[in-house]
Amino acid sequence: MIELLRTNDLVLISLVEAILAENNIAVVLADQHMSAVEGSLSFLPRRILVADEAAGRARRALTEAGLAGELRDG
């Protein structure tokens, strides 16, 4: 799995999930339960992961949607 981004922005997470779903790219949202447990301190961001073989397509889709600045290097 490749990490595309980390954030606590629930709107951004929903947007990214929708864009990737539209492109038939499966998403794993990691740390969502831990982030909820720690409360509103934003100490543990949620991570969006995709399969290694889908990472290139996912990055292209998110870049085309204007979200290149949100992507993690890698």
N, CA, C and O atoms as a Maestro MAE file, in Angstrom:
{
 s_m_m2io_version
 :::
 2.0.0
}

f_m_ct {
 s_m_title
 :::
 protein
 m_atom[296] {
  # First column is atom index #
  i_m_mmod_type
  r_m_x_coord
  r_m_y_coord
  r_m_z_coord
  i_m_residue_number
  s_m_chain_name
  s_m_pdb_residue_name
  s_m_pdb_atom_name
  i_m_atomic_number
  :::
  1 25 0.847 -1.181 0.000 1 A "MET " " N  " 7
  2 3 0.000 0.000 0.000 1 A "MET " " CA " 6
  3 2 0.891 1.242 0.000 1 A "MET " " C  " 6
  4 15 1.949 1.279 0.628 1 A "MET " " O  " 8
  5 25 0.426 2.247 -0.722 2 A "ILE " " N  " 7
  6 3 1.135 3.519 -0.832 2 A "ILE " " CA " 6
  7 2 0.287 4.601 -0.170 2 A "ILE " " C  " 6
  8 15 -0.913 4.700 -0.423 2 A "ILE " " O  " 8
  9 25 0.914 5.405 0.674 3 A "GLU " " N  " 7
  10 3 0.216 6.515 1.316 3 A "GLU " " CA " 6
  11 2 0.196 7.710 0.368 3 A "GLU " " C  " 6
  12 15 1.245 8.187 -0.065 3 A "GLU " " O  " 8
  13 25 -0.998 8.187 0.053 4 A "LEU " " N  " 7
  14 3 -1.135 9.353 -0.820 4 A "LEU " " CA " 6
  15 2 -1.150 10.651 -0.038 4 A "LEU " " C  " 6
  16 15 -0.529 11.633 -0.444 4 A "LEU " " O  " 8
  17 25 -1.861 10.658 1.087 5 A "LEU " " N  " 7
  18 3 -1.909 11.883 1.883 5 A "LEU " " CA " 6
  19 2 -2.320 11.594 3.306 5 A "LEU " " C  " 6
  20 15 -2.867 10.537 3.619 5 A "LEU " " O  " 8
  21 25 -2.038 12.578 4.175 6 A "ARG " " N  " 7
  22 3 -2.439 12.542 5.589 6 A "ARG " " CA " 6
  23 2 -3.185 13.833 5.874 6 A "ARG " " C  " 6
  24 15 -2.745 14.919 5.496 6 A "ARG " " O  " 8
  25 25 -4.302 13.703 6.536 7 A "THR " " N  " 7
  26 3 -5.071 14.897 6.875 7 A "THR " " CA " 6
  27 2 -6.117 14.576 7.929 7 A "THR " " C  " 6
  28 15 -6.493 13.420 8.124 7 A "THR " " O  " 8
  29 25 -6.575 15.609 8.599 8 A "ASN " " N  " 7
  30 3 -7.728 15.502 9.495 8 A "ASN " " CA " 6
  31 2 -8.929 16.213 8.900 8 A "ASN " " C  " 6
  32 15 -9.977 16.307 9.538 8 A "ASN " " O  " 8
  33 25 -8.781 16.712 7.683 9 A "ASP " " N  " 7
  34 3 -9.848 17.435 6.988 9 A "ASP " " CA " 6
  35 2 -10.833 16.420 6.404 9 A "ASP " " C  " 6
  36 15 -10.558 15.785 5.386 9 A "ASP " " O  " 8
  37 25 -11.976 16.278 7.060 10 A "LEU " " N  " 7
  38 3 -12.957 15.273 6.640 10 A "LEU " " CA " 6
  39 2 -13.549 15.573 5.270 10 A "LEU " " C  " 6
  40 15 -13.914 14.654 4.538 10 A "LEU " " O  " 8
  41 25 -13.648 16.846 4.919 11 A "VAL " " N  " 7
  42 3 -14.160 17.218 3.600 11 A "VAL " " CA " 6
  43 2 -13.163 16.796 2.524 11 A "VAL " " C  " 6
  44 15 -13.557 16.257 1.490 11 A "VAL " " O  " 8
  45 25 -11.885 17.037 2.761 12 A "LEU " " N  " 7
  46 3 -10.850 16.624 1.810 12 A "LEU " " CA " 6
  47 2 -10.838 15.104 1.657 12 A "LEU " " C  " 6
  48 15 -10.710 14.592 0.545 12 A "LEU " " O  " 8
  49 25 -10.968 14.393 2.757 13 A "ILE " " N  " 7
  50 3 -10.995 12.932 2.702 13 A "ILE " " CA " 6
  51 2 -12.163 12.459 1.844 13 A "ILE " " C  " 6
  52 15 -11.995 11.573 1.005 13 A "ILE " " O  " 8
  53 25 -13.329 13.034 2.043 14 A "SER " " N  " 7
  54 3 -14.503 12.656 1.249 14 A "SER " " CA " 6
  55 2 -14.291 12.952 -0.225 14 A "SER " " C  " 6
  56 15 -14.652 12.146 -1.082 14 A "SER " " O  " 8
  57 25 -13.710 14.103 -0.521 15 A "LEU " " N  " 7
  58 3 -13.440 14.477 -1.907 15 A "LEU " " CA " 6
  59 2 -12.470 13.499 -2.559 15 A "LEU " " C  " 6
  60 15 -12.711 13.035 -3.673 15 A "LEU " " O  " 8
  61 25 -11.384 13.187 -1.877 16 A "VAL " " N  " 7
  62 3 -10.387 12.262 -2.417 16 A "VAL " " CA " 6
  63 2 -11.002 10.885 -2.627 16 A "VAL " " C  " 6
  64 15 -10.777 10.259 -3.663 16 A "VAL " " O  " 8
  65 25 -11.771 10.409 -1.662 17 A "GLU " " N  " 7
  66 3 -12.426 9.107 -1.812 17 A "GLU " " CA " 6
  67 2 -13.352 9.101 -3.023 17 A "GLU " " C  " 6
  68 15 -13.389 8.120 -3.765 17 A "GLU " " O  " 8
  69 25 -14.094 10.178 -3.229 18 A "ALA " " N  " 7
  70 3 -15.018 10.254 -4.366 18 A "ALA " " CA " 6
  71 2 -14.268 10.274 -5.695 18 A "ALA " " C  " 6
  72 15 -14.662 9.591 -6.641 18 A "ALA " " O  " 8
  73 25 -13.200 11.046 -5.770 19 A "ILE " " N  " 7
  74 3 -12.407 11.119 -7.004 19 A "ILE " " CA " 6
  75 2 -11.810 9.759 -7.327 19 A "ILE " " C  " 6
  76 15 -11.852 9.316 -8.475 19 A "ILE " " O  " 8
  77 25 -11.259 9.100 -6.327 20 A "LEU " " N  " 7
  78 3 -10.633 7.802 -6.574 20 A "LEU " " CA " 6
  79 2 -11.682 6.739 -6.901 20 A "LEU " " C  " 6
  80 15 -11.440 5.880 -7.748 20 A "LEU " " O  " 8
  81 25 -12.826 6.782 -6.254 21 A "ALA " " N  " 7
  82 3 -13.900 5.830 -6.569 21 A "ALA " " CA " 6
  83 2 -14.373 6.016 -8.004 21 A "ALA " " C  " 6
  84 15 -14.645 5.041 -8.705 21 A "ALA " " O  " 8
  85 25 -14.471 7.266 -8.437 22 A "GLU " " N  " 7
  86 3 -14.878 7.564 -9.814 22 A "GLU " " CA " 6
  87 2 -13.896 6.974 -10.823 22 A "GLU " " C  " 6
  88 15 -14.267 6.657 -11.953 22 A "GLU " " O  " 8
  89 25 -12.638 6.831 -10.401 23 A "ASN " " N  " 7
  90 3 -11.601 6.266 -11.260 23 A "ASN " " CA " 6
  91 2 -11.365 4.784 -10.971 23 A "ASN " " C  " 6
  92 15 -10.358 4.216 -11.394 23 A "ASN " " O  " 8
  93 25 -12.296 4.163 -10.252 24 A "ASN " " N  " 7
  94 3 -12.216 2.729 -9.916 24 A "ASN " " CA " 6
  95 2 -10.928 2.361 -9.191 24 A "ASN " " C  " 6
  96 15 -10.304 1.340 -9.479 24 A "ASN " " O  " 8
  97 25 -10.543 3.212 -8.246 25 A "ILE " " N  " 7
  98 3 -9.348 2.970 -7.443 25 A "ILE " " CA " 6
  99 2 -9.800 2.748 -6.003 25 A "ILE " " C  " 6
  100 15 -10.414 3.623 -5.392 25 A "ILE " " O  " 8
  101 25 -9.492 1.576 -5.472 26 A "ALA " " N  " 7
  102 3 -9.868 1.245 -4.095 26 A "ALA " " CA " 6
  103 2 -9.010 2.035 -3.110 26 A "ALA " " C  " 6
  104 15 -7.814 2.235 -3.325 26 A "ALA " " O  " 8
  105 25 -9.641 2.476 -2.035 27 A "VAL " " N  " 7
  106 3 -8.986 3.307 -1.022 27 A "VAL " " CA " 6
  107 2 -9.078 2.625 0.332 27 A "VAL " " C  " 6
  108 15 -10.094 2.016 0.667 27 A "VAL " " O  " 8
  109 25 -8.004 2.733 1.107 28 A "VAL " " N  " 7
  110 3 -8.026 2.313 2.503 28 A "VAL " " CA " 6
  111 2 -7.806 3.569 3.333 28 A "VAL " " C  " 6
  112 15 -6.813 4.272 3.151 28 A "VAL " " O  " 8
  113 25 -8.725 3.848 4.237 29 A "LEU " " N  " 7
  114 3 -8.590 4.992 5.129 29 A "LEU " " CA " 6
  115 2 -8.029 4.475 6.450 29 A "LEU " " C  " 6
  116 15 -8.740 3.853 7.239 29 A "LEU " " O  " 8
  117 25 -6.755 4.740 6.676 30 A "ALA " " N  " 7
  118 3 -6.067 4.233 7.864 30 A "ALA " " CA " 6
  119 2 -6.136 5.249 9.002 30 A "ALA " " C  " 6
  120 15 -6.192 6.456 8.771 30 A "ALA " " O  " 8
  121 25 -6.131 4.756 10.194 31 A "ASP " " N  " 7
  122 3 -6.089 5.559 11.420 31 A "ASP " " CA " 6
  123 2 -7.365 6.343 11.691 31 A "ASP " " C  " 6
  124 15 -7.359 7.248 12.526 31 A "ASP " " O  " 8
  125 25 -8.454 6.020 11.008 32 A "GLN " " N  " 7
  126 3 -9.679 6.783 11.244 32 A "GLN " " CA " 6
  127 2 -10.218 6.574 12.652 32 A "GLN " " C  " 6
  128 15 -10.755 7.506 13.250 32 A "GLN " " O  " 8
  129 25 -10.085 5.378 13.186 33 A "HIS " " N  " 7
  130 3 -10.603 5.116 14.529 33 A "HIS " " CA " 6
  131 2 -9.689 5.718 15.599 33 A "HIS " " C  " 6
  132 15 -10.169 6.258 16.595 33 A "HIS " " O  " 8
  133 25 -8.389 5.625 15.395 34 A "MET " " N  " 7
  134 3 -7.448 6.226 16.341 34 A "MET " " CA " 6
  135 2 -7.605 7.737 16.366 34 A "MET " " C  " 6
  136 15 -7.542 8.359 17.427 34 A "MET " " O  " 8
  137 25 -7.806 8.319 15.208 35 A "SER " " N  " 7
  138 3 -7.982 9.765 15.117 35 A "SER " " CA " 6
  139 2 -9.239 10.199 15.863 35 A "SER " " C  " 6
  140 15 -9.245 11.247 16.510 35 A "SER " " O  " 8
  141 25 -10.291 9.410 15.779 36 A "ALA " " N  " 7
  142 3 -11.535 9.733 16.477 36 A "ALA " " CA " 6
  143 2 -11.368 9.595 17.990 36 A "ALA " " C  " 6
  144 15 -11.951 10.363 18.754 36 A "ALA " " O  " 8
  145 25 -10.575 8.620 18.417 37 A "VAL " " N  " 7
  146 3 -10.365 8.392 19.844 37 A "VAL " " CA " 6
  147 2 -9.599 9.549 20.475 37 A "VAL " " C  " 6
  148 15 -9.900 9.957 21.597 37 A "VAL " " O  " 8
  149 25 -8.612 10.078 19.757 38 A "GLU " " N  " 7
  150 3 -7.793 11.137 20.348 38 A "GLU " " CA " 6
  151 2 -8.516 12.474 20.397 38 A "GLU " " C  " 6
  152 15 -8.024 13.407 21.032 38 A "GLU " " O  " 8
  153 25 -9.645 12.592 19.760 39 A "GLY " " N  " 7
  154 3 -10.438 13.811 19.851 39 A "GLY " " CA " 6
  155 2 -10.082 14.846 18.811 39 A "GLY " " C  " 6
  156 15 -9.680 14.512 17.696 39 A "GLY " " O  " 8
  157 25 -10.231 16.096 19.178 40 A "SER " " N  " 7
  158 3 -10.062 17.184 18.214 40 A "SER " " CA " 6
  159 2 -8.677 17.812 18.258 40 A "SER " " C  " 6
  160 15 -8.501 18.928 17.770 40 A "SER " " O  " 8
  161 25 -7.706 17.142 18.818 41 A "LEU " " N  " 7
  162 3 -6.358 17.700 18.924 41 A "LEU " " CA " 6
  163 2 -5.582 17.615 17.618 41 A "LEU " " C  " 6
  164 15 -4.531 18.242 17.486 41 A "LEU " " O  " 8
  165 25 -6.072 16.865 16.664 42 A "SER " " N  " 7
  166 3 -5.415 16.684 15.360 42 A "SER " " CA " 6
  167 2 -4.024 16.088 15.497 42 A "SER " " C  " 6
  168 15 -3.137 16.358 14.688 42 A "SER " " O  " 8
  169 25 -3.848 15.289 16.513 43 A "PHE " " N  " 7
  170 3 -2.544 14.671 16.747 43 A "PHE " " CA " 6
  171 2 -2.285 13.512 15.795 43 A "PHE " " C  " 6
  172 15 -1.154 13.305 15.355 43 A "PHE " " O  " 8
  173 25 -3.328 12.759 15.478 44 A "LEU " " N  " 7
  174 3 -3.192 11.602 14.596 44 A "LEU " " CA " 6
  175 2 -4.007 11.813 13.321 44 A "LEU " " C  " 6
  176 15 -5.216 11.584 13.318 44 A "LEU " " O  " 8
  177 25 -3.370 12.238 12.256 45 A "PRO " " N  " 7
  178 3 -4.120 12.434 11.012 45 A "PRO " " CA " 6
  179 2 -4.534 11.102 10.389 45 A "PRO " " C  " 6
  180 15 -3.891 10.074 10.598 45 A "PRO " " O  " 8
  181 25 -5.594 11.144 9.638 46 A "ARG " " N  " 7
  182 3 -6.026 9.973 8.874 46 A "ARG " " CA " 6
  183 2 -5.141 9.870 7.637 46 A "ARG " " C  " 6
  184 15 -4.677 10.880 7.110 46 A "ARG " " O  " 8
  185 25 -4.912 8.642 7.180 47 A "ARG " " N  " 7
  186 3 -4.067 8.423 6.002 47 A "ARG " " CA " 6
  187 2 -4.884 7.747 4.915 47 A "ARG " " C  " 6
  188 15 -5.646 6.818 5.182 47 A "ARG " " O  " 8
  189 25 -4.717 8.219 3.695 48 A "ILE " " N  " 7
  190 3 -5.370 7.599 2.544 48 A "ILE " " CA " 6
  191 2 -4.328 6.765 1.819 48 A "ILE " " C  " 6
  192 15 -3.297 7.273 1.380 48 A "ILE " " O  " 8
  193 25 -4.620 5.468 1.702 49 A "LEU " " N  " 7
  194 3 -3.711 4.507 1.078 49 A "LEU " " CA " 6
  195 2 -4.369 3.888 -0.145 49 A "LEU " " C  " 6
  196 15 -5.585 3.704 -0.191 49 A "LEU " " O  " 8
  197 25 -3.538 3.568 -1.138 50 A "VAL " " N  " 7
  198 3 -4.002 2.831 -2.316 50 A "VAL " " CA " 6
  199 2 -3.003 1.715 -2.599 50 A "VAL " " C  " 6
  200 15 -1.875 1.740 -2.108 50 A "VAL " " O  " 8
  201 25 -3.423 0.745 -3.388 51 A "ALA " " N  " 7
  202 3 -2.536 -0.355 -3.772 51 A "ALA " " CA " 6
  203 2 -1.366 0.192 -4.582 51 A "ALA " " C  " 6
  204 15 -1.504 1.181 -5.303 51 A "ALA " " O  " 8
  205 25 -0.222 -0.458 -4.457 52 A "ASP " " N  " 7
  206 3 0.988 -0.023 -5.166 52 A "ASP " " CA " 6
  207 2 0.733 0.182 -6.649 52 A "ASP " " C  " 6
  208 15 1.157 1.184 -7.226 52 A "ASP " " O  " 8
  209 25 0.038 -0.767 -7.267 53 A "GLU " " N  " 7
  210 3 -0.169 -0.706 -8.716 53 A "GLU " " CA " 6
  211 2 -1.152 0.391 -9.134 53 A "GLU " " C  " 6
  212 15 -1.228 0.731 -10.315 53 A "GLU " " O  " 8
  213 25 -1.901 0.942 -8.188 54 A "ALA " " N  " 7
  214 3 -2.861 2.011 -8.498 54 A "ALA " " CA " 6
  215 2 -2.331 3.397 -8.144 54 A "ALA " " C  " 6
  216 15 -2.992 4.398 -8.420 54 A "ALA " " O  " 8
  217 25 -1.164 3.468 -7.545 55 A "ALA " " N  " 7
  218 3 -0.647 4.750 -7.049 55 A "ALA " " CA " 6
  219 2 -0.469 5.783 -8.157 55 A "ALA " " C  " 6
  220 15 -0.833 6.945 -7.976 55 A "ALA " " O  " 8
  221 25 0.076 5.387 -9.285 56 A "GLY " " N  " 7
  222 3 0.281 6.326 -10.392 56 A "GLY " " CA " 6
  223 2 -1.031 6.892 -10.903 56 A "GLY " " C  " 6
  224 15 -1.157 8.100 -11.105 56 A "GLY " " O  " 8
  225 25 -2.002 6.023 -11.111 57 A "ARG " " N  " 7
  226 3 -3.327 6.474 -11.578 57 A "ARG " " CA " 6
  227 2 -3.989 7.377 -10.544 57 A "ARG " " C  " 6
  228 15 -4.629 8.369 -10.895 57 A "ARG " " O  " 8
  229 25 -3.835 7.031 -9.274 58 A "ALA " " N  " 7
  230 3 -4.439 7.828 -8.204 58 A "ALA " " CA " 6
  231 2 -3.816 9.219 -8.151 58 A "ALA " " C  " 6
  232 15 -4.526 10.217 -8.023 58 A "ALA " " O  " 8
  233 25 -2.501 9.286 -8.247 59 A "ARG " " N  " 7
  234 3 -1.815 10.585 -8.232 59 A "ARG " " CA " 6
  235 2 -2.246 11.441 -9.421 59 A "ARG " " C  " 6
  236 15 -2.473 12.642 -9.275 59 A "ARG " " O  " 8
  237 25 -2.357 10.825 -10.593 60 A "ARG " " N  " 7
  238 3 -2.798 11.567 -11.786 60 A "ARG " " CA " 6
  239 2 -4.208 12.111 -11.594 60 A "ARG " " C  " 6
  240 15 -4.477 13.275 -11.892 60 A "ARG " " O  " 8
  241 25 -5.102 11.272 -11.100 61 A "ALA " " N  " 7
  242 3 -6.495 11.687 -10.904 61 A "ALA " " CA " 6
  243 2 -6.587 12.848 -9.915 61 A "ALA " " C  " 6
  244 15 -7.333 13.801 -10.141 61 A "ALA " " O  " 8
  245 25 -5.840 12.769 -8.832 62 A "LEU " " N  " 7
  246 3 -5.888 13.829 -7.828 62 A "LEU " " CA " 6
  247 2 -5.200 15.099 -8.318 62 A "LEU " " C  " 6
  248 15 -5.630 16.205 -7.989 62 A "LEU " " O  " 8
  249 25 -4.143 14.947 -9.096 63 A "THR " " N  " 7
  250 3 -3.468 16.113 -9.674 63 A "THR " " CA " 6
  251 2 -4.390 16.823 -10.653 63 A "THR " " C  " 6
  252 15 -4.482 18.051 -10.647 63 A "THR " " O  " 8
  253 25 -5.075 16.049 -11.497 64 A "GLU " " N  " 7
  254 3 -6.020 16.634 -12.456 64 A "GLU " " CA " 6
  255 2 -7.169 17.346 -11.746 64 A "GLU " " C  " 6
  256 15 -7.760 18.275 -12.297 64 A "GLU " " O  " 8
  257 25 -7.484 16.919 -10.536 65 A "ALA " " N  " 7
  258 3 -8.557 17.540 -9.756 65 A "ALA " " CA " 6
  259 2 -8.057 18.756 -8.968 65 A "ALA " " C  " 6
  260 15 -8.822 19.378 -8.232 65 A "ALA " " O  " 8
  261 25 -6.778 19.089 -9.124 66 A "GLY " " N  " 7
  262 3 -6.224 20.257 -8.443 66 A "GLY " " CA " 6
  263 2 -5.746 20.001 -7.030 66 A "GLY " " C  " 6
  264 15 -5.589 20.939 -6.248 66 A "GLY " " O  " 8
  265 25 -5.513 18.746 -6.692 67 A "LEU " " N  " 7
  266 3 -5.109 18.397 -5.330 67 A "LEU " " CA " 6
  267 2 -3.647 17.981 -5.217 67 A "LEU " " C  " 6
  268 15 -3.269 17.328 -4.245 67 A "LEU " " O  " 8
  269 25 -2.826 18.346 -6.186 68 A "ALA " " N  " 7
  270 3 -1.413 17.946 -6.171 68 A "ALA " " CA " 6
  271 2 -0.707 18.421 -4.904 68 A "ALA " " C  " 6
  272 15 0.175 17.730 -4.394 68 A "ALA " " O  " 8
  273 25 -1.078 19.576 -4.398 69 A "GLY " " N  " 7
  274 3 -0.451 20.123 -3.199 69 A "GLY " " CA " 6
  275 2 -0.738 19.330 -1.938 69 A "GLY " " C  " 6
  276 15 -0.036 19.483 -0.939 69 A "GLY " " O  " 8
  277 25 -1.742 18.499 -1.968 70 A "GLU " " N  " 7
  278 3 -2.108 17.679 -0.807 70 A "GLU " " CA " 6
  279 2 -1.356 16.347 -0.774 70 A "GLU " " C  " 6
  280 15 -1.295 15.697 0.270 70 A "GLU " " O  " 8
  281 25 -0.784 15.939 -1.912 71 A "LEU " " N  " 7
  282 3 -0.148 14.628 -2.013 71 A "LEU " " CA " 6
  283 2 1.179 14.589 -1.275 71 A "LEU " " C  " 6
  284 15 1.930 15.565 -1.258 71 A "LEU " " O  " 8
  285 25 1.450 13.448 -0.669 72 A "ARG " " N  " 7
  286 3 2.748 13.226 -0.029 72 A "ARG " " CA " 6
  287 2 3.740 12.812 -1.090 72 A "ARG " " C  " 6
  288 15 3.371 12.211 -2.099 72 A "ARG " " O  " 8
  289 25 4.989 13.132 -0.863 73 A "ASP " " N  " 7
  290 3 6.047 12.722 -1.791 73 A "ASP " " CA " 6
  291 2 6.167 11.211 -1.776 73 A "ASP " " C  " 6
  292 15 5.919 10.555 -0.764 73 A "ASP " " O  " 8
  293 25 6.551 10.681 -2.915 74 A "GLY " " N  " 7
  294 3 6.758 9.239 -2.940 74 A "GLY " " CA " 6
  295 2 6.248 8.584 -4.107 74 A "GLY " " C  " 6
  296 15 6.368 7.365 -4.233 74 A "GLY " " O  " 8
  :::
 }
 m_bond[295] {
  # First column is bond index #
  i_m_from
  i_m_to
  i_m_order
  :::
  1 1 2 1
  2 2 3 1
  3 3 4 2
  4 3 5 1
  5 5 6 1
  6 6 7 1
  7 7 8 2
  8 7 9 1
  9 9 10 1
  10 10 11 1
  11 11 12 2
  12 11 13 1
  13 13 14 1
  14 14 15 1
  15 15 16 2
  16 15 17 1
  17 17 18 1
  18 18 19 1
  19 19 20 2
  20 19 21 1
  21 21 22 1
  22 22 23 1
  23 23 24 2
  24 23 25 1
  25 25 26 1
  26 26 27 1
  27 27 28 2
  28 27 29 1
  29 29 30 1
  30 30 31 1
  31 31 32 2
  32 31 33 1
  33 33 34 1
  34 34 35 1
  35 35 36 2
  36 35 37 1
  37 37 38 1
  38 38 39 1
  39 39 40 2
  40 39 41 1
  41 41 42 1
  42 42 43 1
  43 43 44 2
  44 43 45 1
  45 45 46 1
  46 46 47 1
  47 47 48 2
  48 47 49 1
  49 49 50 1
  50 50 51 1
  51 51 52 2
  52 51 53 1
  53 53 54 1
  54 54 55 1
  55 55 56 2
  56 55 57 1
  57 57 58 1
  58 58 59 1
  59 59 60 2
  60 59 61 1
  61 61 62 1
  62 62 63 1
  63 63 64 2
  64 63 65 1
  65 65 66 1
  66 66 67 1
  67 67 68 2
  68 67 69 1
  69 69 70 1
  70 70 71 1
  71 71 72 2
  72 71 73 1
  73 73 74 1
  74 74 75 1
  75 75 76 2
  76 75 77 1
  77 77 78 1
  78 78 79 1
  79 79 80 2
  80 79 81 1
  81 81 82 1
  82 82 83 1
  83 83 84 2
  84 83 85 1
  85 85 86 1
  86 86 87 1
  87 87 88 2
  88 87 89 1
  89 89 90 1
  90 90 91 1
  91 91 92 2
  92 91 93 1
  93 93 94 1
  94 94 95 1
  95 95 96 2
  96 95 97 1
  97 97 98 1
  98 98 99 1
  99 99 100 2
  100 99 101 1
  101 101 102 1
  102 102 103 1
  103 103 104 2
  104 103 105 1
  105 105 106 1
  106 106 107 1
  107 107 108 2
  108 107 109 1
  109 109 110 1
  110 110 111 1
  111 111 112 2
  112 111 113 1
  113 113 114 1
  114 114 115 1
  115 115 116 2
  116 115 117 1
  117 117 118 1
  118 118 119 1
  119 119 120 2
  120 119 121 1
  121 121 122 1
  122 122 123 1
  123 123 124 2
  124 123 125 1
  125 125 126 1
  126 126 127 1
  127 127 128 2
  128 127 129 1
  129 129 130 1
  130 130 131 1
  131 131 132 2
  132 131 133 1
  133 133 134 1
  134 134 135 1
  135 135 136 2
  136 135 137 1
  137 137 138 1
  138 138 139 1
  139 139 140 2
  140 139 141 1
  141 141 142 1
  142 142 143 1
  143 143 144 2
  144 143 145 1
  145 145 146 1
  146 146 147 1
  147 147 148 2
  148 147 149 1
  149 149 150 1
  150 150 151 1
  151 151 152 2
  152 151 153 1
  153 153 154 1
  154 154 155 1
  155 155 156 2
  156 155 157 1
  157 157 158 1
  158 158 159 1
  159 159 160 2
  160 159 161 1
  161 161 162 1
  162 162 163 1
  163 163 164 2
  164 163 165 1
  165 165 166 1
  166 166 167 1
  167 167 168 2
  168 167 169 1
  169 169 170 1
  170 170 171 1
  171 171 172 2
  172 171 173 1
  173 173 174 1
  174 174 175 1
  175 175 176 2
  176 175 177 1
  177 177 178 1
  178 178 179 1
  179 179 180 2
  180 179 181 1
  181 181 182 1
  182 182 183 1
  183 183 184 2
  184 183 185 1
  185 185 186 1
  186 186 187 1
  187 187 188 2
  188 187 189 1
  189 189 190 1
  190 190 191 1
  191 191 192 2
  192 191 193 1
  193 193 194 1
  194 194 195 1
  195 195 196 2
  196 195 197 1
  197 197 198 1
  198 198 199 1
  199 199 200 2
  200 199 201 1
  201 201 202 1
  202 202 203 1
  203 203 204 2
  204 203 205 1
  205 205 206 1
  206 206 207 1
  207 207 208 2
  208 207 209 1
  209 209 210 1
  210 210 211 1
  211 211 212 2
  212 211 213 1
  213 213 214 1
  214 214 215 1
  215 215 216 2
  216 215 217 1
  217 217 218 1
  218 218 219 1
  219 219 220 2
  220 219 221 1
  221 221 222 1
  222 222 223 1
  223 223 224 2
  224 223 225 1
  225 225 226 1
  226 226 227 1
  227 227 228 2
  228 227 229 1
  229 229 230 1
  230 230 231 1
  231 231 232 2
  232 231 233 1
  233 233 234 1
  234 234 235 1
  235 235 236 2
  236 235 237 1
  237 237 238 1
  238 238 239 1
  239 239 240 2
  240 239 241 1
  241 241 242 1
  242 242 243 1
  243 243 244 2
  244 243 245 1
  245 245 246 1
  246 246 247 1
  247 247 248 2
  248 247 249 1
  249 249 250 1
  250 250 251 1
  251 251 252 2
  252 251 253 1
  253 253 254 1
  254 254 255 1
  255 255 256 2
  256 255 257 1
  257 257 258 1
  258 258 259 1
  259 259 260 2
  260 259 261 1
  261 261 262 1
  262 262 263 1
  263 263 264 2
  264 263 265 1
  265 265 266 1
  266 266 267 1
  267 267 268 2
  268 267 269 1
  269 269 270 1
  270 270 271 1
  271 271 272 2
  272 271 273 1
  273 273 274 1
  274 274 275 1
  275 275 276 2
  276 275 277 1
  277 277 278 1
  278 278 279 1
  279 279 280 2
  280 279 281 1
  281 281 282 1
  282 282 283 1
  283 283 284 2
  284 283 285 1
  285 285 286 1
  286 286 287 1
  287 287 288 2
  288 287 289 1
  289 289 290 1
  290 290 291 1
  291 291 292 2
  292 291 293 1
  293 293 294 1
  294 294 295 1
  295 295 296 2
  :::
 }
}
